[in-house]
């Protein structure tokens, strides 16, 4: 049995269409859902974007009321609707696909319609009664997609980056805690996968913490550029259809609503077509991904084995590793972080090409920039938290394996070179290689150093030098 669904009729430049009566979206959103069945992921999956769009619409309504362009009753209803959306309501009504043609016009139209229809309800009217409050004439008053969309993307990006910065700090702290825990655990350092010189496991983990600290600083710098907006530029940056004072009033209200120190671009024509801030942000995200992936490569290599690999550290077992090999446990958490890094690097290429493809006074490809940037930020955030909570905090050291490697390594002779002389050190190295005996053992046997002196020289704080990890 088919249940009849109530509809309302809406009109646009292409004609009339029926829209479900209970939908807050309207005819423009309907056409967009038909035109862009690309990812199957609607913009409702990006809550920061929805909240940012609502913040922009609220700021615009307040500016238009302040300038005498919008009746107080309409402005009050629009503001109330926007505040509900910012509080998490009606997000399911943002139905257009995240990847869309039209430079984000469908997203802006979707927002206009949802805000308008909720505002109509608050005024005691029915959805679709646009003669009382119109999506374009009232909600979109003084605006264009070309200033609304990039402004909302920037606001959303700032809030998403704040969450990423917090997640990176969690992972940094996890590595720093392990650096302190392993500060006295001696091991062999390696260059080009060959034995180099002794160090501590704490120094190794301290480096991962420092890399994250550096990247957090670079990310904080990059996000500062995202605070420059072009709201008030309207179509191409000339401010057509926006009255004098609108840009500053809208910026001031948006800054108050979001709590962000937003600034209006000095040249709105330039700002409307330029995506350089997004390119720079993506470049920093790529830097984070590359270094994070390198750290995960190390964790996989250091934990390889347990019998036929390095077996220097143990990653916490989180799931069975094989459907055919009993007892096998894989480094699945570093592996999934590696894959996130690969995605971020690919997204950077996409953002680069999208920014380059802009023509004349507008970049039509900001939807794919939004999608790629959001995925990179969100996935890096969850990757950092997952790596910290399900891997790094549970890592243990195989201290005996590590120390035995130091004692048996030819690299140890480099640390003893200043104390026994280059010639003797060379002879010890040759004999150790030929006989598979340890350097320390041969030094004692030949009486080159007394046992107490050798033991003192092999203490972690001595042999590892000044690179002993400090608090990060």
MIMAR-593479 format. One record per residue (C-alpha): x, y, z; residue in one letter. Coordinates in nm, 4 decimals. Example, Ala and Ser with C-alpha at 12.3 -4.5 7.8 and 13.67 -1.06 7.14 Angstrom:
BEGIN
(rec (1.2300; -0.4500; 0.7800); 'a')
(rec (1.3670; -0.1060; 0.7140); 's')
END
This chain:
BEGIN
(rec (0.0000; 0.0000; 0.0000); 'x')
(rec (0.1398; 0.3374; -0.1037); 'x')
(rec (0.1025; 0.6174; 0.1478); 'x')
(rec (0.0388; 0.9560; -0.0080); 'x')
(rec (0.2919; 1.2215; 0.0892); 'x')
(rec (0.1732; 1.5781; 0.1222); 'x')
(rec (0.3517; 1.8300; -0.0983); 'x')
(rec (0.3720; 2.2016; -0.1523); 'x')
(rec (0.4421; 2.3633; -0.4883); 'x')
(rec (0.7393; 2.5958; -0.5309); 'x')
(rec (0.8554; 2.7986; -0.8301); 'x')
(rec (1.1931; 2.8982; -0.9731); 'x')
(rec (1.3213; 3.0223; -1.3084); 'x')
(rec (1.2855; 2.6736; -1.4580); 'x')
(rec (0.9254; 2.6251; -1.3516); 'x')
(rec (0.7208; 2.4618; -1.0747); 'x')
(rec (0.8102; 2.1574; -0.8654); 'x')
(rec (0.6488; 1.9724; -0.5796); 'x')
(rec (0.8456; 1.9675; -0.2551); 'x')
(rec (0.7526; 1.7476; 0.0446); 'x')
(rec (0.5330; 1.9629; 0.2682); 'x')
(rec (0.7353; 1.8891; 0.5819); 'x')
(rec (1.0730; 1.9677; 0.4221); 'x')
(rec (1.2499; 2.2839; 0.5307); 'x')
(rec (1.4500; 2.2801; 0.2090); 'x')
(rec (1.2879; 2.3987; -0.1129); 'x')
(rec (1.2956; 2.3855; -0.4903); 'x')
(rec (1.6590; 2.4933; -0.5333); 'x')
(rec (1.7760; 2.2227; -0.2943); 'x')
(rec (1.5555; 1.9693; -0.4725); 'x')
(rec (1.7123; 2.0414; -0.8087); 'x')
(rec (2.0597; 2.0241; -0.6573); 'x')
(rec (1.9960; 1.6785; -0.5108); 'x')
(rec (1.8933; 1.5637; -0.8582); 'x')
(rec (2.1846; 1.7301; -1.0357); 'x')
(rec (2.4654; 1.6253; -0.8020); 'x')
(rec (2.4329; 1.2604; -0.6945); 'x')
(rec (2.8112; 1.2494; -0.6623); 'x')
(rec (2.9325; 1.1305; -0.3220); 'x')
(rec (2.6107; 1.0385; -0.1448); 'x')
(rec (2.7374; 1.2567; 0.1398); 'x')
(rec (2.5284; 1.5647; 0.2065); 'x')
(rec (2.6599; 1.8807; 0.3645); 'x')
(rec (2.4772; 1.7775; 0.6830); 'x')
(rec (2.7793; 1.5521; 0.7461); 'x')
(rec (2.9841; 1.8690; 0.8050); 'x')
(rec (2.8362; 2.0240; 1.1205); 'x')
(rec (3.0985; 2.2980; 1.1404); 'x')
(rec (2.9941; 2.4134; 0.7927); 'x')
(rec (2.6220; 2.4117; 0.8771); 'x')
(rec (2.6838; 2.6078; 1.1965); 'x')
(rec (2.9061; 2.8523; 1.0071); 'x')
(rec (2.6415; 2.9052; 0.7377); 'x')
(rec (2.3840; 2.9783; 1.0074); 'x')
(rec (2.6259; 3.2198; 1.1742); 'x')
(rec (2.6773; 3.4064; 0.8452); 'x')
(rec (2.3015; 3.4292; 0.7829); 'x')
(rec (2.2449; 3.5535; 1.1382); 'x')
(rec (2.5175; 3.8159; 1.1024); 'x')
(rec (2.3732; 3.9307; 0.7685); 'x')
(rec (2.0236; 3.9627; 0.9145); 'x')
(rec (2.1540; 4.1697; 1.2040); 'x')
(rec (2.3508; 4.3944; 0.9674); 'x')
(rec (2.0518; 4.4400; 0.7376); 'x')
(rec (1.8285; 4.5286; 1.0319); 'x')
(rec (2.0909; 4.7670; 1.1656); 'x')
(rec (2.1059; 4.9434; 0.8268); 'x')
(rec (1.7273; 4.9644; 0.8007); 'x')
(rec (1.6978; 4.7179; 0.5127); 'x')
(rec (1.5168; 4.4351; 0.6939); 'x')
(rec (1.2077; 4.4685; 0.9087); 'x')
(rec (1.2786; 4.3909; 1.2763); 'x')
(rec (1.0167; 4.1134; 1.2857); 'x')
(rec (1.1762; 3.9333; 0.9920); 'x')
(rec (1.5249; 3.9847; 1.1280); 'x')
(rec (1.4216; 3.8458; 1.4666); 'x')
(rec (1.2728; 3.5330; 1.3055); 'x')
(rec (1.5816; 3.4763; 1.0884); 'x')
(rec (1.8137; 3.5201; 1.3861); 'x')
(rec (1.6069; 3.2775; 1.5947); 'x')
(rec (1.6098; 3.0167; 1.3161); 'x')
(rec (1.9843; 3.0534; 1.2736); 'x')
(rec (2.0444; 3.0109; 1.6441); 'x')
(rec (1.8463; 2.6866; 1.6425); 'x')
(rec (2.0580; 2.5573; 1.3559); 'x')
(rec (2.3775; 2.6601; 1.5335); 'x')
(rec (2.2506; 2.4662; 1.8356); 'x')
(rec (2.2302; 2.1502; 1.6241); 'x')
(rec (1.8719; 2.1526; 1.5011); 'x')
(rec (1.7602; 2.0924; 1.1426); 'x')
(rec (2.1014; 1.9757; 1.0233); 'x')
(rec (1.9305; 1.6856; 0.8460); 'x')
(rec (1.7597; 1.9408; 0.6217); 'x')
(rec (2.0870; 2.0345; 0.4578); 'x')
(rec (2.0532; 1.7780; 0.1829); 'x')
(rec (2.2683; 1.8859; -0.1116); 'x')
(rec (2.5773; 1.6831; -0.1994); 'x')
(rec (2.9041; 1.8219; -0.0679); 'x')
(rec (3.0561; 1.8125; -0.4178); 'x')
(rec (2.8492; 2.0277; -0.6502); 'x')
(rec (2.8784; 2.2575; -0.9480); 'x')
(rec (2.8017; 2.6258; -0.9151); 'x')
(rec (3.0729; 2.7403; -0.6726); 'x')
(rec (2.8613; 2.6438; -0.3728); 'x')
(rec (2.5386; 2.8091; -0.4885); 'x')
(rec (2.3369; 2.4986; -0.4016); 'x')
(rec (2.4751; 2.5029; -0.0476); 'x')
(rec (2.3848; 2.8702; -0.0063); 'x')
(rec (2.0364; 2.8126; -0.1512); 'x')
(rec (1.9853; 2.5155; 0.0804); 'x')
(rec (2.0773; 2.7348; 0.3776); 'x')
(rec (1.8506; 3.0175; 0.2604); 'x')
(rec (1.5553; 2.7818; 0.2265); 'x')
(rec (1.5993; 2.6063; 0.5601); 'x')
(rec (1.6420; 2.9335; 0.7477); 'x')
(rec (1.3478; 3.0922; 0.5662); 'x')
(rec (1.1063; 2.8066; 0.6269); 'x')
(rec (1.1964; 2.7775; 0.9946); 'x')
(rec (1.1652; 3.1563; 1.0294); 'x')
(rec (0.8219; 3.1387; 0.8649); 'x')
(rec (0.7128; 2.8843; 1.1260); 'x')
(rec (0.8362; 3.1125; 1.4023); 'x')
(rec (0.6247; 3.3900; 1.2471); 'x')
(rec (0.3197; 3.1628; 1.2545); 'x')
(rec (0.3253; 3.0972; 0.8811); 'x')
(rec (0.3457; 2.7769; 0.6795); 'x')
(rec (0.6565; 2.6517; 0.5037); 'x')
(rec (0.6711; 2.7849; 0.1496); 'x')
(rec (0.4721; 3.1017; 0.2190); 'x')
(rec (0.7586; 3.3056; 0.0842); 'x')
(rec (0.5450; 3.6170; 0.0315); 'x')
(rec (0.5909; 3.6756; 0.4048); 'x')
(rec (0.9633; 3.5966; 0.4249); 'x')
(rec (1.1654; 3.4989; 0.1210); 'x')
(rec (1.4815; 3.2818; 0.1055); 'x')
(rec (1.6572; 3.5074; -0.1450); 'x')
(rec (1.5032; 3.8478; -0.0879); 'x')
(rec (1.5239; 3.8376; 0.2920); 'x')
(rec (1.7573; 3.5630; 0.4150); 'x')
(rec (2.0085; 3.6270; 0.1340); 'x')
(rec (1.9671; 4.0062; 0.1392); 'x')
(rec (2.2918; 4.1857; 0.0562); 'x')
(rec (2.4721; 3.8579; -0.0095); 'x')
(rec (2.5994; 3.6306; -0.2828); 'x')
(rec (2.7101; 3.2709; -0.2712); 'x')
(rec (3.0514; 3.4081; -0.3639); 'x')
(rec (3.0977; 3.5809; -0.0296); 'x')
(rec (2.8723; 3.3642; 0.1913); 'x')
(rec (3.0213; 3.0281; 0.0951); 'x')
(rec (3.3942; 3.1054; 0.1322); 'x')
(rec (3.3281; 3.2953; 0.4556); 'x')
(rec (3.1384; 2.9982; 0.5984); 'x')
(rec (3.4107; 2.7580; 0.4827); 'x')
(rec (3.6729; 2.9683; 0.6592); 'x')
(rec (3.4765; 2.9896; 0.9845); 'x')
(rec (3.4159; 2.6137; 0.9735); 'x')
(rec (3.7839; 2.5497; 0.9034); 'x')
(rec (3.8969; 2.7569; 1.2016); 'x')
(rec (3.6793; 2.5574; 1.4400); 'x')
(rec (3.7843; 2.2248; 1.2863); 'x')
(rec (4.1526; 2.3179; 1.3113); 'x')
(rec (4.1088; 2.4022; 1.6790); 'x')
(rec (3.9933; 2.0455; 1.7375); 'x')
(rec (4.2860; 1.9084; 1.5380); 'x')
(rec (4.5310; 2.1154; 1.7429); 'x')
(rec (4.3889; 1.9677; 2.0633); 'x')
(rec (4.4168; 1.6135; 1.9261); 'x')
(rec (4.7773; 1.6738; 1.8209); 'x')
(rec (4.8527; 1.7935; 2.1736); 'x')
(rec (4.7106; 1.4683; 2.3126); 'x')
(rec (4.9378; 1.2645; 2.0864); 'x')
(rec (5.2360; 1.4864; 2.1608); 'x')
(rec (5.1817; 1.4344; 2.5341); 'x')
(rec (5.1582; 1.0578; 2.4823); 'x')
(rec (5.4919; 1.0501; 2.3006); 'x')
(rec (5.6491; 1.2818; 2.5592); 'x')
(rec (5.5319; 1.0546; 2.8423); 'x')
(rec (5.6948; 0.7567; 2.6721); 'x')
(rec (6.0107; 0.9603; 2.6168); 'x')
(rec (6.0324; 1.0153; 2.9914); 'x')
(rec (5.9454; 0.6528; 3.0711); 'x')
(rec (6.2171; 0.5245; 2.8354); 'x')
(rec (6.4797; 0.7862; 2.9257); 'x')
(rec (6.7241; 0.5240; 3.0621); 'x')
(rec (6.6588; 0.2506; 2.8057); 'x')
(rec (6.9716; 0.2150; 2.5921); 'x')
(rec (6.9454; 0.1112; 2.2282); 'x')
(rec (7.1216; 0.1420; 1.8958); 'x')
(rec (7.0421; 0.4330; 1.6718); 'x')
(rec (7.0307; 0.3601; 1.3001); 'x')
(rec (7.1012; 0.5520; 0.9833); 'x')
(rec (7.0004; 0.4043; 0.6483); 'x')
(rec (6.8805; 0.0989; 0.8459); 'x')
(rec (7.2395; 0.0259; 0.9496); 'x')
(rec (7.3804; 0.0373; 1.3026); 'x')
(rec (7.4935; 0.3904; 1.3854); 'x')
(rec (7.5645; 0.4948; 1.7443); 'x')
(rec (7.3946; 0.4289; 2.0780); 'x')
(rec (7.1053; 0.6432; 2.2011); 'x')
(rec (6.8132; 0.5978; 2.4372); 'x')
(rec (6.4652; 0.4891; 2.3452); 'x')
(rec (6.3537; 0.8018; 2.5260); 'x')
(rec (6.5437; 1.0164; 2.2779); 'x')
(rec (6.3750; 0.8348; 1.9927); 'x')
(rec (6.0265; 0.8982; 2.1329); 'x')
(rec (6.1149; 1.2542; 2.2281); 'x')
(rec (6.1790; 1.3280; 1.8610); 'x')
(rec (5.8218; 1.2245; 1.7745); 'x')
(rec (5.6872; 1.4605; 2.0412); 'x')
(rec (5.9022; 1.7485; 1.9160); 'x')
(rec (5.7881; 1.6947; 1.5556); 'x')
(rec (5.4269; 1.7261; 1.6660); 'x')
(rec (5.5050; 2.0371; 1.8683); 'x')
(rec (5.6644; 2.1999; 1.5644); 'x')
(rec (5.3705; 2.1086; 1.3431); 'x')
(rec (5.1219; 2.2477; 1.5920); 'x')
(rec (5.3024; 2.5800; 1.5695); 'x')
(rec (5.2947; 2.5757; 1.1895); 'x')
(rec (4.9229; 2.4885; 1.1905); 'x')
(rec (4.8448; 2.7703; 1.4335); 'x')
(rec (5.0244; 3.0091; 1.1991); 'x')
(rec (4.8392; 2.8851; 0.8909); 'x')
(rec (4.4959; 2.9169; 1.0503); 'x')
(rec (4.5568; 3.2867; 1.1155); 'x')
(rec (4.5231; 3.3497; 0.7411); 'x')
(rec (4.1826; 3.1819; 0.7446); 'x')
(rec (4.0453; 3.4641; 0.9620); 'x')
(rec (4.0406; 3.7005; 0.6622); 'x')
(rec (3.6942; 3.6959; 0.5011); 'x')
(rec (3.5223; 3.8548; 0.2017); 'x')
(rec (3.1705; 3.8908; 0.3441); 'x')
(rec (3.0192; 4.1976; 0.1791); 'x')
(rec (3.1991; 4.1358; -0.1492); 'x')
(rec (2.8784; 3.9930; -0.3048); 'x')
(rec (2.9285; 3.8537; -0.6557); 'x')
(rec (3.2832; 3.9493; -0.7580); 'x')
(rec (3.4142; 4.1768; -0.4849); 'x')
(rec (3.2618; 4.5087; -0.5907); 'x')
(rec (2.9923; 4.4888; -0.3215); 'x')
(rec (2.7087; 4.5270; -0.5731); 'x')
(rec (2.3657; 4.5256; -0.3987); 'x')
(rec (2.5251; 4.5592; -0.0555); 'x')
(rec (2.4802; 4.9094; 0.0909); 'x')
(rec (2.7554; 5.1230; 0.2351); 'x')
(rec (2.8546; 4.9967; 0.5779); 'x')
(rec (2.7188; 4.6479; 0.5217); 'x')
(rec (3.0540; 4.4656; 0.5002); 'x')
(rec (3.1817; 4.6104; 0.8273); 'x')
(rec (2.8503; 4.5612; 1.0064); 'x')
(rec (2.8207; 4.1984; 0.8907); 'x')
(rec (3.1841; 4.1287; 0.9862); 'x')
(rec (3.1353; 4.2810; 1.3307); 'x')
(rec (2.8236; 4.0739; 1.3971); 'x')
(rec (2.9837; 3.7544; 1.2640); 'x')
(rec (3.2875; 3.8082; 1.4847); 'x')
(rec (3.0605; 3.8532; 1.7862); 'x')
(rec (2.8548; 3.5433; 1.7010); 'x')
(rec (3.1549; 3.3157; 1.6434); 'x')
(rec (3.3965; 3.4684; 1.8927); 'x')
(rec (3.6616; 3.4792; 1.6182); 'x')
(rec (3.8838; 3.7802; 1.5411); 'x')
(rec (3.7649; 3.8016; 1.1808); 'x')
(rec (3.8910; 4.0748; 0.9494); 'x')
(rec (3.7590; 4.1946; 0.6148); 'x')
(rec (4.0048; 4.1512; 0.3298); 'x')
(rec (4.1685; 4.4733; 0.2146); 'x')
(rec (4.0793; 4.3999; -0.1486); 'x')
(rec (3.7515; 4.2145; -0.1886); 'x')
(rec (3.7986; 4.1537; -0.5612); 'x')
(rec (4.1226; 3.9714; -0.4860); 'x')
(rec (3.9763; 3.7879; -0.1874); 'x')
(rec (3.6769; 3.6588; -0.3841); 'x')
(rec (3.8923; 3.4811; -0.6413); 'x')
(rec (4.1994; 3.3830; -0.4366); 'x')
(rec (4.2203; 3.0465; -0.2576); 'x')
(rec (4.5788; 3.0866; -0.1424); 'x')
(rec (4.4944; 3.0562; 0.2273); 'x')
(rec (4.3369; 2.7162; 0.1643); 'x')
(rec (4.6416; 2.6036; -0.0334); 'x')
(rec (4.8715; 2.7036; 0.2496); 'x')
(rec (4.6523; 2.5340; 0.5087); 'x')
(rec (4.6486; 2.2160; 0.3017); 'x')
(rec (5.0265; 2.2300; 0.2690); 'x')
(rec (5.0642; 2.2387; 0.6464); 'x')
(rec (4.8195; 1.9487; 0.6810); 'x')
(rec (5.0318; 1.7556; 0.4311); 'x')
(rec (5.3414; 1.8327; 0.6372); 'x')
(rec (5.1687; 1.6964; 0.9475); 'x')
(rec (5.0566; 1.3865; 0.7591); 'x')
(rec (5.4030; 1.3151; 0.6172); 'x')
(rec (5.5755; 1.3390; 0.9542); 'x')
(rec (5.3030; 1.1484; 1.1350); 'x')
(rec (5.3264; 0.8722; 0.8769); 'x')
(rec (5.7044; 0.8603; 0.9183); 'x')
(rec (5.6602; 0.8150; 1.2938); 'x')
(rec (5.4148; 0.5310; 1.2303); 'x')
(rec (5.6616; 0.3685; 0.9905); 'x')
(rec (5.9125; 0.3700; 1.2756); 'x')
(rec (5.6665; 0.2169; 1.5205); 'x')
(rec (5.5898; -0.0637; 1.2773); 'x')
(rec (5.9572; -0.1296; 1.2128); 'x')
(rec (6.0642; -0.1127; 1.5785); 'x')
(rec (5.7867; -0.3557; 1.6765); 'x')
(rec (5.8479; -0.5964; 1.3876); 'x')
(rec (5.8799; -0.9607; 1.4772); 'x')
(rec (5.8292; -1.0743; 1.7414); 'x')
(rec (6.0926; -1.3381; 1.6624); 'x')
(rec (6.2197; -1.2484; 1.3166); 'x')
(rec (6.2156; -0.8698; 1.3330); 'x')
(rec (6.3674; -0.5912; 1.5417); 'x')
(rec (6.1373; -0.6626; 1.8369); 'x')
(rec (6.2593; -0.3546; 2.0232); 'x')
(rec (5.9166; -0.2365; 2.1370); 'x')
(rec (5.5755; -0.3943; 2.1813); 'x')
(rec (5.2639; -0.2265; 2.0478); 'x')
(rec (4.9505; -0.3052; 2.2477); 'x')
(rec (4.7577; -0.5911; 2.0817); 'x')
(rec (4.4137; -0.4660; 1.9809); 'x')
(rec (4.2826; -0.7412; 1.7515); 'x')
(rec (4.3716; -1.0715; 1.5899); 'x')
(rec (4.5993; -1.0213; 1.2936); 'x')
(rec (4.5161; -1.3057; 1.0607); 'x')
(rec (4.2373; -1.5369; 0.9559); 'x')
(rec (4.4916; -1.8103; 0.8733); 'x')
(rec (4.7955; -1.7536; 1.0976); 'x')
(rec (4.7100; -1.8201; 1.4653); 'x')
(rec (4.8720; -1.5905; 1.7175); 'x')
(rec (4.9630; -1.3209; 1.4662); 'x')
(rec (4.9079; -0.9613; 1.5793); 'x')
(rec (4.9507; -0.6747; 1.3355); 'x')
(rec (5.0380; -0.3043; 1.3908); 'x')
(rec (4.6911; -0.2035; 1.2756); 'x')
(rec (4.6771; 0.1341; 1.4479); 'x')
(rec (4.9934; 0.2737; 1.2847); 'x')
(rec (4.8728; 0.1200; 0.9574); 'x')
(rec (4.5428; 0.3066; 0.9665); 'x')
(rec (4.7226; 0.6318; 1.0485); 'x')
(rec (4.9517; 0.5723; 0.7492); 'x')
(rec (4.6419; 0.5464; 0.5310); 'x')
(rec (4.4988; 0.8702; 0.6649); 'x')
(rec (4.8308; 1.0340; 0.5768); 'x')
(rec (4.8091; 0.9021; 0.2213); 'x')
(rec (4.4577; 1.0495; 0.1959); 'x')
(rec (4.5707; 1.3898; 0.3228); 'x')
(rec (4.8564; 1.3980; 0.0715); 'x')
(rec (4.6104; 1.3162; -0.2069); 'x')
(rec (4.3699; 1.5819; -0.0816); 'x')
(rec (4.6505; 1.8354; -0.1020); 'x')
(rec (4.6877; 1.7610; -0.4720); 'x')
(rec (4.3113; 1.8045; -0.5170); 'x')
(rec (4.3104; 2.1382; -0.3326); 'x')
(rec (4.6104; 2.2561; -0.5333); 'x')
(rec (4.4419; 2.1772; -0.8639); 'x')
(rec (4.1100; 2.3281; -0.7540); 'x')
(rec (4.2762; 2.6517; -0.6463); 'x')
(rec (4.4733; 2.6697; -0.9707); 'x')
(rec (4.1607; 2.6115; -1.1803); 'x')
(rec (3.9920; 2.9344; -1.0725); 'x')
(rec (3.9210; 3.1753; -1.3572); 'x')
(rec (3.8936; 3.5522; -1.3566); 'x')
(rec (3.6860; 3.6857; -1.0648); 'x')
(rec (3.5766; 3.3596; -0.9003); 'x')
(rec (3.6943; 3.0117; -0.8144); 'x')
(rec (3.4092; 2.7745; -0.8942); 'x')
(rec (3.5738; 2.4779; -0.7247); 'x')
(rec (3.5559; 2.5681; -0.3587); 'x')
(rec (3.3132; 2.2794; -0.2873); 'x')
(rec (3.5888; 2.0244; -0.3552); 'x')
(rec (3.8294; 2.2392; -0.1521); 'x')
(rec (3.5833; 2.2305; 0.1382); 'x')
(rec (3.5348; 1.8550; 0.1045); 'x')
(rec (3.9059; 1.7774; 0.0820); 'x')
(rec (4.0106; 2.0190; 0.3545); 'x')
(rec (3.7403; 1.8962; 0.5913); 'x')
(rec (3.8310; 1.5333; 0.5365); 'x')
(rec (4.1993; 1.6032; 0.5949); 'x')
(rec (4.1400; 1.7959; 0.9170); 'x')
(rec (3.8776; 1.5605; 1.0571); 'x')
(rec (4.0630; 1.2407; 0.9734); 'x')
(rec (4.3943; 1.3714; 1.1031); 'x')
(rec (4.2207; 1.4613; 1.4283); 'x')
(rec (4.0723; 1.1140; 1.4770); 'x')
(rec (4.3985; 0.9530; 1.3646); 'x')
(rec (4.5968; 1.1440; 1.6289); 'x')
(rec (4.3542; 1.0482; 1.9040); 'x')
(rec (4.3409; 0.6847; 1.7915); 'x')
(rec (4.7192; 0.6585; 1.7727); 'x')
(rec (4.7583; 0.8134; 2.1184); 'x')
(rec (4.4862; 0.6173; 2.2955); 'x')
(rec (4.5063; 0.2781; 2.1273); 'x')
(rec (4.8768; 0.2546; 2.0567); 'x')
(rec (5.1316; 0.4960; 2.2018); 'x')
(rec (5.0107; 0.4929; 2.5616); 'x')
(rec (5.0378; 0.1137; 2.5720); 'x')
(rec (5.3828; 0.0727; 2.4151); 'x')
(rec (5.6370; -0.1216; 2.6181); 'x')
(rec (6.0105; -0.1671; 2.5644); 'x')
(rec (6.2017; -0.4926; 2.5298); 'x')
(rec (6.4934; -0.3604; 2.7351); 'x')
(rec (6.7050; -0.6744; 2.7222); 'x')
(rec (6.6759; -0.6985; 2.3452); 'x')
(rec (6.7694; -0.3326; 2.3146); 'x')
(rec (7.0720; -0.3540; 2.5456); 'x')
(rec (7.1966; -0.6748; 2.3867); 'x')
(rec (7.1865; -0.5058; 2.0491); 'x')
(rec (7.3986; -0.2221; 2.1839); 'x')
(rec (7.6514; -0.4561; 2.3397); 'x')
(rec (7.6766; -0.6678; 2.0257); 'x')
(rec (7.6766; -0.3818; 1.7777); 'x')
(rec (7.9915; -0.2657; 1.6027); 'x')
(rec (7.8482; 0.0848; 1.6420); 'x')
(rec (7.9375; 0.0745; 2.0098); 'x')
(rec (8.3028; 0.1071; 1.9220); 'x')
(rec (8.2396; 0.4624; 1.7980); 'x')
(rec (8.1396; 0.5663; 2.1491); 'x')
(rec (8.4544; 0.4054; 2.2913); 'x')
(rec (8.6871; 0.5484; 2.0282); 'x')
(rec (8.7890; 0.8560; 2.2351); 'x')
(rec (8.8809; 0.6302; 2.5278); 'x')
(rec (9.0734; 0.3466; 2.3597); 'x')
(rec (9.2068; 0.5195; 2.0504); 'x')
(rec (9.1173; 0.4935; 1.6833); 'x')
(rec (9.3611; 0.2117; 1.6014); 'x')
(rec (9.2499; -0.0097; 1.8871); 'x')
(rec (8.8860; 0.0696; 1.8091); 'x')
(rec (8.9375; -0.0346; 1.4466); 'x')
(rec (9.0946; -0.3635; 1.5517); 'x')
(rec (8.8091; -0.4317; 1.7952); 'x')
(rec (8.5549; -0.3619; 1.5222); 'x')
(rec (8.7227; -0.6001; 1.2780); 'x')
(rec (8.7503; -0.8771; 1.5337); 'x')
(rec (8.3927; -0.8312; 1.6489); 'x')
(rec (8.2704; -0.8628; 1.2915); 'x')
(rec (8.4838; -1.1697; 1.2242); 'x')
(rec (8.3973; -1.3551; 1.5449); 'x')
(rec (8.0412; -1.2323; 1.6118); 'x')
(rec (8.1533; -1.1372; 1.9616); 'x')
(rec (8.0503; -0.8207; 2.1403); 'x')
(rec (8.2569; -0.5028; 2.1445); 'x')
(rec (8.2331; -0.4641; 2.5227); 'x')
(rec (8.3383; -0.8249; 2.5716); 'x')
(rec (8.6489; -0.7784; 2.3548); 'x')
(rec (8.7435; -0.4500; 2.5198); 'x')
(rec (8.7408; -0.6187; 2.8610); 'x')
(rec (8.9245; -0.9259; 2.7355); 'x')
(rec (9.2061; -0.7166; 2.5883); 'x')
(rec (9.2287; -0.5041; 2.9017); 'x')
(rec (9.1730; -0.1826; 2.7089); 'x')
(rec (8.9424; -0.0514; 2.9817); 'x')
(rec (8.8725; -0.1694; 3.3374); 'x')
(rec (8.5256; -0.3112; 3.3932); 'x')
(rec (8.4198; -0.0222; 3.6167); 'x')
(rec (8.5296; 0.2362; 3.3594); 'x')
(rec (8.3553; 0.0535; 3.0761); 'x')
(rec (8.0345; 0.0252; 3.2790); 'x')
(rec (8.0482; 0.3978; 3.3512); 'x')
(rec (8.0980; 0.4806; 2.9842); 'x')
(rec (7.8009; 0.2628; 2.8863); 'x')
(rec (7.5592; 0.4383; 3.1204); 'x')
(rec (7.2675; 0.5807; 2.9144); 'x')
(rec (7.3272; 0.9406; 3.0218); 'x')
(rec (7.6915; 0.9117; 2.9117); 'x')
(rec (7.6690; 0.7072; 2.5957); 'x')
(rec (7.3600; 0.8852; 2.4634); 'x')
(rec (7.5133; 1.2294; 2.5016); 'x')
(rec (7.3324; 1.5594; 2.5371); 'x')
(rec (7.0289; 1.4468; 2.3415); 'x')
(rec (6.8649; 1.2956; 2.6491); 'x')
(rec (6.4952; 1.3848; 2.6185); 'x')
(rec (6.3648; 1.6829; 2.8035); 'x')
(rec (6.0046; 1.7663; 2.8814); 'x')
(rec (5.8182; 1.8733; 2.5660); 'x')
END
